[in-house]
């Protein structure tokens, strides 16, 4: 296995930024790479919803707790 630094160098050796930027609608951007961060103008959802908060449970922790 190669190190992170070696992998990064190999990738950077194979790509070259064009410096070109385009503004496209999302439906036309398939396969493209963002050149800037996308910032939401409002929260989604607009209310507290624990189903979307990203809770996770480890199976190992469940087994240790006897669940």
PDB file with SEQRES, HELIX, SHEET and CRYST1 records, atoms N, CA, C and O in Angstrom:
SEQRES   1 A   67  UNK UNK UNK UNK UNK UNK UNK UNK UNK UNK UNK UNK UNK          
SEQRES   2 A   67  UNK UNK UNK UNK UNK UNK UNK UNK UNK UNK UNK UNK UNK          
SEQRES   3 A   67  UNK UNK UNK UNK UNK UNK UNK UNK UNK UNK UNK UNK UNK          
SEQRES   4 A   67  UNK UNK UNK UNK UNK UNK UNK UNK UNK UNK UNK UNK UNK          
SEQRES   5 A   67  UNK UNK UNK UNK UNK UNK UNK UNK UNK UNK UNK UNK UNK          
SEQRES   6 A   67  UNK UNK                                                      
HELIX    1 AA1 UNK A    4  UNK A   14  1                                  11    
HELIX    2 AA2 UNK A   26  UNK A   28  5                                   3    
HELIX    3 AA3 UNK A   50  UNK A   52  5                                   3    
HELIX    4 AA4 UNK A   59  UNK A   65  1                                   7    
CRYST1    1.000    1.000    1.000  90.00  90.00  90.00 P 1           1          
ATOM      1  N   UNK A   1       0.855  -1.172   0.000  1.00  0.00           N  
ATOM      2  CA  UNK A   1       0.000   0.000   0.000  1.00  0.00           C  
ATOM      3  C   UNK A   1       0.900   1.234   0.000  1.00  0.00           C  
ATOM      4  O   UNK A   1       1.909   1.274   0.704  1.00  0.00           O  
ATOM      5  N   UNK A   2       0.532   2.232  -0.787  1.00  0.00           N  
ATOM      6  CA  UNK A   2       1.328   3.459  -0.814  1.00  0.00           C  
ATOM      7  C   UNK A   2       0.798   4.433   0.229  1.00  0.00           C  
ATOM      8  O   UNK A   2      -0.345   4.324   0.673  1.00  0.00           O  
ATOM      9  N   UNK A   3       1.635   5.381   0.612  1.00  0.00           N  
ATOM     10  CA  UNK A   3       1.235   6.359   1.629  1.00  0.00           C  
ATOM     11  C   UNK A   3       0.273   7.381   1.027  1.00  0.00           C  
ATOM     12  O   UNK A   3       0.124   7.486  -0.191  1.00  0.00           O  
ATOM     13  N   UNK A   4      -0.363   8.119   1.906  1.00  0.00           N  
ATOM     14  CA  UNK A   4      -1.268   9.189   1.482  1.00  0.00           C  
ATOM     15  C   UNK A   4      -0.512  10.197   0.614  1.00  0.00           C  
ATOM     16  O   UNK A   4      -0.993  10.600  -0.445  1.00  0.00           O  
ATOM     17  N   UNK A   5       0.692  10.606   1.080  1.00  0.00           N  
ATOM     18  CA  UNK A   5       1.468  11.604   0.351  1.00  0.00           C  
ATOM     19  C   UNK A   5       1.843  11.115  -1.050  1.00  0.00           C  
ATOM     20  O   UNK A   5       1.780  11.880  -2.013  1.00  0.00           O  
ATOM     21  N   UNK A   6       2.233   9.838  -1.165  1.00  0.00           N  
ATOM     22  CA  UNK A   6       2.579   9.277  -2.469  1.00  0.00           C  
ATOM     23  C   UNK A   6       1.349   9.233  -3.381  1.00  0.00           C  
ATOM     24  O   UNK A   6       1.442   9.568  -4.562  1.00  0.00           O  
ATOM     25  N   UNK A   7       0.206   8.823  -2.841  1.00  0.00           N  
ATOM     26  CA  UNK A   7      -1.032   8.780  -3.632  1.00  0.00           C  
ATOM     27  C   UNK A   7      -1.403  10.177  -4.110  1.00  0.00           C  
ATOM     28  O   UNK A   7      -1.780  10.365  -5.267  1.00  0.00           O  
ATOM     29  N   UNK A   8      -1.297  11.145  -3.224  1.00  0.00           N  
ATOM     30  CA  UNK A   8      -1.626  12.536  -3.575  1.00  0.00           C  
ATOM     31  C   UNK A   8      -0.711  13.027  -4.705  1.00  0.00           C  
ATOM     32  O   UNK A   8      -1.182  13.651  -5.656  1.00  0.00           O  
ATOM     33  N   UNK A   9       0.582  12.749  -4.603  1.00  0.00           N  
ATOM     34  CA  UNK A   9       1.517  13.172  -5.649  1.00  0.00           C  
ATOM     35  C   UNK A   9       1.209  12.500  -6.987  1.00  0.00           C  
ATOM     36  O   UNK A   9       1.295  13.135  -8.037  1.00  0.00           O  
ATOM     37  N   UNK A  10       0.854  11.220  -6.947  1.00  0.00           N  
ATOM     38  CA  UNK A  10       0.513  10.521  -8.191  1.00  0.00           C  
ATOM     39  C   UNK A  10      -0.707  11.136  -8.858  1.00  0.00           C  
ATOM     40  O   UNK A  10      -0.741  11.308 -10.076  1.00  0.00           O  
ATOM     41  N   UNK A  11      -1.698  11.461  -8.057  1.00  0.00           N  
ATOM     42  CA  UNK A  11      -2.920  12.081  -8.599  1.00  0.00           C  
ATOM     43  C   UNK A  11      -2.597  13.447  -9.183  1.00  0.00           C  
ATOM     44  O   UNK A  11      -3.000  13.758 -10.303  1.00  0.00           O  
ATOM     45  N   UNK A  12      -1.868  14.267  -8.424  1.00  0.00           N  
ATOM     46  CA  UNK A  12      -1.556  15.615  -8.895  1.00  0.00           C  
ATOM     47  C   UNK A  12      -0.685  15.598 -10.142  1.00  0.00           C  
ATOM     48  O   UNK A  12      -0.752  16.528 -10.947  1.00  0.00           O  
ATOM     49  N   UNK A  13       0.130  14.566 -10.322  1.00  0.00           N  
ATOM     50  CA  UNK A  13       0.931  14.437 -11.539  1.00  0.00           C  
ATOM     51  C   UNK A  13       0.072  14.172 -12.765  1.00  0.00           C  
ATOM     52  O   UNK A  13       0.495  14.456 -13.886  1.00  0.00           O  
ATOM     53  N   UNK A  14      -1.131  13.629 -12.571  1.00  0.00           N  
ATOM     54  CA  UNK A  14      -1.997  13.250 -13.685  1.00  0.00           C  
ATOM     55  C   UNK A  14      -3.060  14.288 -14.040  1.00  0.00           C  
ATOM     56  O   UNK A  14      -3.725  14.154 -15.068  1.00  0.00           O  
ATOM     57  N   UNK A  15      -3.231  15.301 -13.226  1.00  0.00           N  
ATOM     58  CA  UNK A  15      -4.274  16.302 -13.490  1.00  0.00           C  
ATOM     59  C   UNK A  15      -3.652  17.685 -13.630  1.00  0.00           C  
ATOM     60  O   UNK A  15      -2.578  17.965 -13.097  1.00  0.00           O  
ATOM     61  N   UNK A  16      -4.344  18.522 -14.348  1.00  0.00           N  
ATOM     62  CA  UNK A  16      -3.895  19.909 -14.461  1.00  0.00           C  
ATOM     63  C   UNK A  16      -5.124  20.806 -14.538  1.00  0.00           C  
ATOM     64  O   UNK A  16      -5.954  20.654 -15.435  1.00  0.00           O  
ATOM     65  N   UNK A  17      -5.240  21.741 -13.598  1.00  0.00           N  
ATOM     66  CA  UNK A  17      -6.388  22.650 -13.618  1.00  0.00           C  
ATOM     67  C   UNK A  17      -6.379  23.503 -14.884  1.00  0.00           C  
ATOM     68  O   UNK A  17      -5.322  23.929 -15.348  1.00  0.00           O  
ATOM     69  N   UNK A  18      -7.544  23.741 -15.426  1.00  0.00           N  
ATOM     70  CA  UNK A  18      -7.628  24.540 -16.647  1.00  0.00           C  
ATOM     71  C   UNK A  18      -7.724  26.027 -16.339  1.00  0.00           C  
ATOM     72  O   UNK A  18      -7.386  26.862 -17.178  1.00  0.00           O  
ATOM     73  N   UNK A  19      -8.186  26.359 -15.134  1.00  0.00           N  
ATOM     74  CA  UNK A  19      -8.374  27.760 -14.800  1.00  0.00           C  
ATOM     75  C   UNK A  19      -9.683  28.314 -15.336  1.00  0.00           C  
ATOM     76  O   UNK A  19     -10.046  29.453 -15.043  1.00  0.00           O  
ATOM     77  N   UNK A  20     -10.396  27.509 -16.123  1.00  0.00           N  
ATOM     78  CA  UNK A  20     -11.670  27.954 -16.692  1.00  0.00           C  
ATOM     79  C   UNK A  20     -12.802  27.670 -15.721  1.00  0.00           C  
ATOM     80  O   UNK A  20     -12.813  26.638 -15.050  1.00  0.00           O  
ATOM     81  N   UNK A  21     -13.743  28.581 -15.652  1.00  0.00           N  
ATOM     82  CA  UNK A  21     -14.922  28.393 -14.805  1.00  0.00           C  
ATOM     83  C   UNK A  21     -16.167  28.676 -15.621  1.00  0.00           C  
ATOM     84  O   UNK A  21     -16.181  29.549 -16.489  1.00  0.00           O  
ATOM     85  N   UNK A  22     -17.212  27.918 -15.322  1.00  0.00           N  
ATOM     86  CA  UNK A  22     -18.503  28.119 -15.974  1.00  0.00           C  
ATOM     87  C   UNK A  22     -19.583  28.135 -14.910  1.00  0.00           C  
ATOM     88  O   UNK A  22     -19.461  27.456 -13.891  1.00  0.00           O  
ATOM     89  N   UNK A  23     -20.616  28.887 -15.132  1.00  0.00           N  
ATOM     90  CA  UNK A  23     -21.804  28.843 -14.288  1.00  0.00           C  
ATOM     91  C   UNK A  23     -22.829  27.983 -15.010  1.00  0.00           C  
ATOM     92  O   UNK A  23     -23.268  28.306 -16.113  1.00  0.00           O  
ATOM     93  N   UNK A  24     -23.208  26.859 -14.355  1.00  0.00           N  
ATOM     94  CA  UNK A  24     -24.162  25.935 -14.965  1.00  0.00           C  
ATOM     95  C   UNK A  24     -25.299  25.640 -14.005  1.00  0.00           C  
ATOM     96  O   UNK A  24     -25.122  25.678 -12.788  1.00  0.00           O  
ATOM     97  N   UNK A  25     -26.443  25.353 -14.547  1.00  0.00           N  
ATOM     98  CA  UNK A  25     -27.548  24.856 -13.736  1.00  0.00           C  
ATOM     99  C   UNK A  25     -27.175  23.459 -13.265  1.00  0.00           C  
ATOM    100  O   UNK A  25     -26.453  22.749 -13.964  1.00  0.00           O  
ATOM    101  N   UNK A  26     -27.646  23.057 -12.114  1.00  0.00           N  
ATOM    102  CA  UNK A  26     -27.287  21.765 -11.524  1.00  0.00           C  
ATOM    103  C   UNK A  26     -27.558  20.601 -12.475  1.00  0.00           C  
ATOM    104  O   UNK A  26     -26.779  19.650 -12.523  1.00  0.00           O  
ATOM    105  N   UNK A  27     -28.651  20.666 -13.228  1.00  0.00           N  
ATOM    106  CA  UNK A  27     -28.994  19.549 -14.111  1.00  0.00           C  
ATOM    107  C   UNK A  27     -28.009  19.406 -15.280  1.00  0.00           C  
ATOM    108  O   UNK A  27     -28.022  18.386 -15.969  1.00  0.00           O  
ATOM    109  N   UNK A  28     -27.167  20.399 -15.510  1.00  0.00           N  
ATOM    110  CA  UNK A  28     -26.174  20.329 -16.590  1.00  0.00           C  
ATOM    111  C   UNK A  28     -24.759  20.137 -16.048  1.00  0.00           C  
ATOM    112  O   UNK A  28     -23.800  20.172 -16.818  1.00  0.00           O  
ATOM    113  N   UNK A  29     -24.613  19.936 -14.748  1.00  0.00           N  
ATOM    114  CA  UNK A  29     -23.290  19.882 -14.129  1.00  0.00           C  
ATOM    115  C   UNK A  29     -22.793  18.466 -13.860  1.00  0.00           C  
ATOM    116  O   UNK A  29     -21.774  18.300 -13.189  1.00  0.00           O  
ATOM    117  N   UNK A  30     -23.479  17.439 -14.362  1.00  0.00           N  
ATOM    118  CA  UNK A  30     -23.058  16.058 -14.128  1.00  0.00           C  
ATOM    119  C   UNK A  30     -21.634  15.840 -14.634  1.00  0.00           C  
ATOM    120  O   UNK A  30     -21.307  16.175 -15.773  1.00  0.00           O  
ATOM    121  N   UNK A  31     -20.793  15.273 -13.769  1.00  0.00           N  
ATOM    122  CA  UNK A  31     -19.411  14.989 -14.155  1.00  0.00           C  
ATOM    123  C   UNK A  31     -18.465  16.162 -13.990  1.00  0.00           C  
ATOM    124  O   UNK A  31     -17.275  16.044 -14.284  1.00  0.00           O  
ATOM    125  N   UNK A  32     -18.974  17.288 -13.526  1.00  0.00           N  
ATOM    126  CA  UNK A  32     -18.142  18.475 -13.328  1.00  0.00           C  
ATOM    127  C   UNK A  32     -17.625  18.507 -11.894  1.00  0.00           C  
ATOM    128  O   UNK A  32     -18.063  17.721 -11.055  1.00  0.00           O  
ATOM    129  N   UNK A  33     -16.699  19.411 -11.617  1.00  0.00           N  
ATOM    130  CA  UNK A  33     -16.115  19.596 -10.292  1.00  0.00           C  
ATOM    131  C   UNK A  33     -16.382  21.030  -9.852  1.00  0.00           C  
ATOM    132  O   UNK A  33     -16.218  21.968 -10.631  1.00  0.00           O  
ATOM    133  N   UNK A  34     -16.797  21.191  -8.592  1.00  0.00           N  
ATOM    134  CA  UNK A  34     -17.051  22.538  -8.083  1.00  0.00           C  
ATOM    135  C   UNK A  34     -15.748  23.308  -7.927  1.00  0.00           C  
ATOM    136  O   UNK A  34     -14.739  22.751  -7.493  1.00  0.00           O  
ATOM    137  N   UNK A  35     -15.769  24.583  -8.280  1.00  0.00           N  
ATOM    138  CA  UNK A  35     -14.595  25.423  -8.101  1.00  0.00           C  
ATOM    139  C   UNK A  35     -14.752  26.344  -6.901  1.00  0.00           C  
ATOM    140  O   UNK A  35     -13.840  27.102  -6.573  1.00  0.00           O  
ATOM    141  N   UNK A  36     -15.908  26.282  -6.243  1.00  0.00           N  
ATOM    142  CA  UNK A  36     -16.171  27.106  -5.055  1.00  0.00           C  
ATOM    143  C   UNK A  36     -17.182  26.383  -4.179  1.00  0.00           C  
ATOM    144  O   UNK A  36     -17.925  25.521  -4.647  1.00  0.00           O  
ATOM    145  N   UNK A  37     -17.199  26.746  -2.903  1.00  0.00           N  
ATOM    146  CA  UNK A  37     -18.167  26.149  -1.977  1.00  0.00           C  
ATOM    147  C   UNK A  37     -19.586  26.562  -2.345  1.00  0.00           C  
ATOM    148  O   UNK A  37     -19.816  27.668  -2.834  1.00  0.00           O  
ATOM    149  N   UNK A  38     -20.527  25.666  -2.106  1.00  0.00           N  
ATOM    150  CA  UNK A  38     -21.943  25.969  -2.281  1.00  0.00           C  
ATOM    151  C   UNK A  38     -22.522  26.175  -0.890  1.00  0.00           C  
ATOM    152  O   UNK A  38     -22.448  25.277  -0.051  1.00  0.00           O  
ATOM    153  N   UNK A  39     -23.087  27.324  -0.639  1.00  0.00           N  
ATOM    154  CA  UNK A  39     -23.624  27.675   0.670  1.00  0.00           C  
ATOM    155  C   UNK A  39     -25.150  27.738   0.587  1.00  0.00           C  
ATOM    156  O   UNK A  39     -25.710  28.415  -0.276  1.00  0.00           O  
ATOM    157  N   UNK A  40     -25.811  27.019   1.499  1.00  0.00           N  
ATOM    158  CA  UNK A  40     -27.282  27.041   1.527  1.00  0.00           C  
ATOM    159  C   UNK A  40     -27.760  28.401   2.025  1.00  0.00           C  
ATOM    160  O   UNK A  40     -27.182  28.970   2.951  1.00  0.00           O  
ATOM    161  N   UNK A  41     -28.807  28.913   1.413  1.00  0.00           N  
ATOM    162  CA  UNK A  41     -29.343  30.209   1.836  1.00  0.00           C  
ATOM    163  C   UNK A  41     -30.309  30.075   3.007  1.00  0.00           C  
ATOM    164  O   UNK A  41     -30.633  31.063   3.666  1.00  0.00           O  
ATOM    165  N   UNK A  42     -30.767  28.852   3.266  1.00  0.00           N  
ATOM    166  CA  UNK A  42     -31.641  28.602   4.411  1.00  0.00           C  
ATOM    167  C   UNK A  42     -31.455  27.155   4.853  1.00  0.00           C  
ATOM    168  O   UNK A  42     -31.070  26.306   4.049  1.00  0.00           O  
ATOM    169  N   UNK A  43     -31.725  26.868   6.126  1.00  0.00           N  
ATOM    170  CA  UNK A  43     -31.543  25.502   6.609  1.00  0.00           C  
ATOM    171  C   UNK A  43     -32.544  24.541   5.968  1.00  0.00           C  
ATOM    172  O   UNK A  43     -33.651  24.924   5.587  1.00  0.00           O  
ATOM    173  N   UNK A  44     -32.122  23.290   5.861  1.00  0.00           N  
ATOM    174  CA  UNK A  44     -33.005  22.270   5.323  1.00  0.00           C  
ATOM    175  C   UNK A  44     -32.877  21.017   6.180  1.00  0.00           C  
ATOM    176  O   UNK A  44     -31.791  20.438   6.204  1.00  0.00           O  
ATOM    177  N   UNK A  45     -33.893  20.566   6.876  1.00  0.00           N  
ATOM    178  CA  UNK A  45     -35.244  21.124   6.891  1.00  0.00           C  
ATOM    179  C   UNK A  45     -35.289  22.416   7.703  1.00  0.00           C  
ATOM    180  O   UNK A  45     -34.343  22.734   8.424  1.00  0.00           O  
ATOM    181  N   UNK A  46     -36.361  23.139   7.587  1.00  0.00           N  
ATOM    182  CA  UNK A  46     -36.509  24.420   8.286  1.00  0.00           C  
ATOM    183  C   UNK A  46     -36.969  24.256   9.725  1.00  0.00           C  
ATOM    184  O   UNK A  46     -37.306  25.241  10.381  1.00  0.00           O  
ATOM    185  N   UNK A  47     -36.989  23.036  10.219  1.00  0.00           N  
ATOM    186  CA  UNK A  47     -37.425  22.758  11.586  1.00  0.00           C  
ATOM    187  C   UNK A  47     -36.532  21.665  12.162  1.00  0.00           C  
ATOM    188  O   UNK A  47     -35.847  20.960  11.420  1.00  0.00           O  
ATOM    189  N   UNK A  48     -36.540  21.527  13.487  1.00  0.00           N  
ATOM    190  CA  UNK A  48     -35.758  20.488  14.124  1.00  0.00           C  
ATOM    191  C   UNK A  48     -36.339  19.131  13.760  1.00  0.00           C  
ATOM    192  O   UNK A  48     -37.527  18.887  13.970  1.00  0.00           O  
ATOM    193  N   UNK A  49     -35.515  18.250  13.218  1.00  0.00           N  
ATOM    194  CA  UNK A  49     -35.977  16.945  12.782  1.00  0.00           C  
ATOM    195  C   UNK A  49     -34.875  15.937  13.084  1.00  0.00           C  
ATOM    196  O   UNK A  49     -33.924  15.800  12.314  1.00  0.00           O  
ATOM    197  N   UNK A  50     -35.005  15.240  14.195  1.00  0.00           N  
ATOM    198  CA  UNK A  50     -33.944  14.326  14.614  1.00  0.00           C  
ATOM    199  C   UNK A  50     -33.735  13.179  13.629  1.00  0.00           C  
ATOM    200  O   UNK A  50     -32.677  12.551  13.653  1.00  0.00           O  
ATOM    201  N   UNK A  51     -34.691  12.889  12.779  1.00  0.00           N  
ATOM    202  CA  UNK A  51     -34.520  11.826  11.794  1.00  0.00           C  
ATOM    203  C   UNK A  51     -33.428  12.176  10.788  1.00  0.00           C  
ATOM    204  O   UNK A  51     -32.882  11.285  10.137  1.00  0.00           O  
ATOM    205  N   UNK A  52     -33.108  13.448  10.654  1.00  0.00           N  
ATOM    206  CA  UNK A  52     -32.094  13.887   9.702  1.00  0.00           C  
ATOM    207  C   UNK A  52     -30.827  14.389  10.382  1.00  0.00           C  
ATOM    208  O   UNK A  52     -29.981  14.995   9.724  1.00  0.00           O  
ATOM    209  N   UNK A  53     -30.675  14.153  11.681  1.00  0.00           N  
ATOM    210  CA  UNK A  53     -29.529  14.688  12.412  1.00  0.00           C  
ATOM    211  C   UNK A  53     -28.276  13.835  12.300  1.00  0.00           C  
ATOM    212  O   UNK A  53     -27.218  14.258  12.766  1.00  0.00           O  
ATOM    213  N   UNK A  54     -28.350  12.670  11.709  1.00  0.00           N  
ATOM    214  CA  UNK A  54     -27.168  11.863  11.509  1.00  0.00           C  
ATOM    215  C   UNK A  54     -26.776  11.002  12.682  1.00  0.00           C  
ATOM    216  O   UNK A  54     -25.584  10.790  12.905  1.00  0.00           O  
ATOM    217  N   UNK A  55     -27.715  10.504  13.430  1.00  0.00           N  
ATOM    218  CA  UNK A  55     -27.397   9.607  14.534  1.00  0.00           C  
ATOM    219  C   UNK A  55     -26.926   8.255  13.998  1.00  0.00           C  
ATOM    220  O   UNK A  55     -27.414   7.781  12.972  1.00  0.00           O  
ATOM    221  N   UNK A  56     -25.968   7.639  14.706  1.00  0.00           N  
ATOM    222  CA  UNK A  56     -25.477   6.330  14.307  1.00  0.00           C  
ATOM    223  C   UNK A  56     -25.201   5.508  15.565  1.00  0.00           C  
ATOM    224  O   UNK A  56     -24.922   6.061  16.629  1.00  0.00           O  
ATOM    225  N   UNK A  57     -25.280   4.214  15.436  1.00  0.00           N  
ATOM    226  CA  UNK A  57     -25.012   3.305  16.549  1.00  0.00           C  
ATOM    227  C   UNK A  57     -24.018   2.255  16.069  1.00  0.00           C  
ATOM    228  O   UNK A  57     -24.184   1.673  14.997  1.00  0.00           O  
ATOM    229  N   UNK A  58     -22.994   2.023  16.866  1.00  0.00           N  
ATOM    230  CA  UNK A  58     -21.987   1.017  16.536  1.00  0.00           C  
ATOM    231  C   UNK A  58     -22.479  -0.351  16.965  1.00  0.00           C  
ATOM    232  O   UNK A  58     -22.959  -0.508  18.088  1.00  0.00           O  
ATOM    233  N   UNK A  59     -22.370  -1.341  16.095  1.00  0.00           N  
ATOM    234  CA  UNK A  59     -22.778  -2.703  16.426  1.00  0.00           C  
ATOM    235  C   UNK A  59     -21.969  -3.243  17.601  1.00  0.00           C  
ATOM    236  O   UNK A  59     -22.505  -3.959  18.447  1.00  0.00           O  
ATOM    237  N   UNK A  60     -20.681  -2.903  17.657  1.00  0.00           N  
ATOM    238  CA  UNK A  60     -19.828  -3.367  18.752  1.00  0.00           C  
ATOM    239  C   UNK A  60     -20.311  -2.799  20.086  1.00  0.00           C  
ATOM    240  O   UNK A  60     -20.289  -3.491  21.104  1.00  0.00           O  
ATOM    241  N   UNK A  61     -20.746  -1.540  20.078  1.00  0.00           N  
ATOM    242  CA  UNK A  61     -21.253  -0.936  21.312  1.00  0.00           C  
ATOM    243  C   UNK A  61     -22.559  -1.606  21.733  1.00  0.00           C  
ATOM    244  O   UNK A  61     -22.792  -1.811  22.924  1.00  0.00           O  
ATOM    245  N   UNK A  62     -23.416  -1.948  20.763  1.00  0.00           N  
ATOM    246  CA  UNK A  62     -24.658  -2.649  21.060  1.00  0.00           C  
ATOM    247  C   UNK A  62     -24.370  -3.984  21.721  1.00  0.00           C  
ATOM    248  O   UNK A  62     -25.000  -4.327  22.721  1.00  0.00           O  
ATOM    249  N   UNK A  63     -23.426  -4.743  21.178  1.00  0.00           N  
ATOM    250  CA  UNK A  63     -23.096  -6.062  21.715  1.00  0.00           C  
ATOM    251  C   UNK A  63     -22.524  -5.943  23.115  1.00  0.00           C  
ATOM    252  O   UNK A  63     -22.842  -6.753  23.986  1.00  0.00           O  
ATOM    253  N   UNK A  64     -21.684  -4.941  23.341  1.00  0.00           N  
ATOM    254  CA  UNK A  64     -21.076  -4.732  24.657  1.00  0.00           C  
ATOM    255  C   UNK A  64     -22.134  -4.359  25.696  1.00  0.00           C  
ATOM    256  O   UNK A  64     -21.991  -4.689  26.874  1.00  0.00           O  
ATOM    257  N   UNK A  65     -23.182  -3.682  25.269  1.00  0.00           N  
ATOM    258  CA  UNK A  65     -24.233  -3.259  26.183  1.00  0.00           C  
ATOM    259  C   UNK A  65     -25.269  -4.367  26.390  1.00  0.00           C  
ATOM    260  O   UNK A  65     -26.166  -4.226  27.222  1.00  0.00           O  
ATOM    261  N   UNK A  66     -25.154  -5.455  25.647  1.00  0.00           N  
ATOM    262  CA  UNK A  66     -26.089  -6.562  25.787  1.00  0.00           C  
ATOM    263  C   UNK A  66     -27.348  -6.396  24.969  1.00  0.00           C  
ATOM    264  O   UNK A  66     -28.338  -7.090  25.197  1.00  0.00           O  
ATOM    265  N   UNK A  67     -27.318  -5.489  24.028  1.00  0.00           N  
ATOM    266  CA  UNK A  67     -28.505  -5.235  23.193  1.00  0.00           C  
ATOM    267  C   UNK A  67     -28.634  -6.315  22.131  1.00  0.00           C  
ATOM    268  O   UNK A  67     -29.567  -6.283  21.328  1.00  0.00           O  
TER     269      UNK A  67                                                      
END                                                                             
